[in-house]
Amino acid sequence: MKVLVAIKRVADVNVVVRPNSEGNDVELTNVKMAINPFCEIAVEEAVRLKESGVATEVVAVCIGPAKAQEQIRAAMAIGADRGVIVETDENLEPLAIAKCLKAVYDQELPQLIMFGKQSVDGDNNQTGQMFAALAGIPQGTFASALVVADGKATVTREIDGGAQTVELSLPAAVTADLRLNEPRYASLPQIMKAKKKSIETIPFASLGVDGTPRLKVVTVSTPDKRRAGTKVSSVEELVDKLRSEAKVI
């Protein structure tokens, strides 16, 4: 069974991002980039499926600039066998990304395709669902547990107030939630091996996907700093401050 894992190149979660000089995006020049944390969880789960004998091959795919090969190599260091990069410098929206992944899916024909449930930059939580709709395959979102056997994927998914278990016939799409697993640290030997693994480059233009953005970012700004709190000596004083200062009642 082949598993295709979609990964996204994002700013490292430990970096404090700031608006650029034009105020229409975040500044990414000279910023450390990494695999989106939820995508890293998806890679780890795919590698675990291979280690358990369920999967035979794990392919990492990324839509992004040539520099995104760094993130594919990081996925290979975790255990992915090879990589595919759809190379583009455009800032694609989820629908265009899903269409690109559909093209790669048609080429690779995996039995399972895994995503992070959302990216930490756009925070859209859309690509996995859009891809499943385009491919016409079942989907299990927000997975906190995954079992693959007998041509089916059993997904325990996080929902409001509890958990739900769904059974999907393969091929299927699964989006990984935080509690699915804890990604391993890549060892030095694995990092060295990853440098020798193959990465296929596909030009974005060759896929015939319309990357025209449907949304326009008007402005990006840092949030206002929180004001220091004050202590009150009585309920009456609290109510007075809520009414006269905060103006919430």
HELIX and SHEET records of a PDB file:
HELIX    1   1 PRO A   37  GLU A   51  1                                  15    
HELIX    2   2 ALA A   66  ALA A   68  5                                   3    
HELIX    3   3 GLN A   69  ILE A   78  1                                  10    
HELIX    4   4 PRO A   94  GLU A  108  1                                  15    
HELIX    5   5 THR A  127  ALA A  135  1                                   9    
HELIX    6   6 LEU A  178  LEU A  180  5                                   3    
HELIX    7   7 LEU A  188  ALA A  194  1                                   7    
HELIX    8   8 PHE A  204  LEU A  207  5                                   4    
HELIX    9   9 VAL A  235  SER A  244  1                                  10    
SHEET    1   A 9 GLY A 162  SER A 169  0                                        
SHEET    2   A 9 LYS A 152  ILE A 159 -1                                        
SHEET    3   A 9 GLN A 139  ALA A 149 -1                                        
SHEET    4   A 9 ALA A 172  ALA A 176  1                                        
SHEET    5   A 9 LEU A 112  GLY A 116  1                                        
SHEET    6   A 9 LYS A   2  ILE A   7  1                                        
SHEET    7   A 9 GLU A  57  GLY A  64  1                                        
SHEET    8   A 9 ARG A  82  GLU A  87  1                                        
SHEET    9   A 9 ILE A 199  PRO A 203  1                                        
SHEET    1   B 2 ARG A   9  ALA A  11  0                                        
SHEET    2   B 2 MET A  33  ILE A  35 -1                                        
END                                                                             
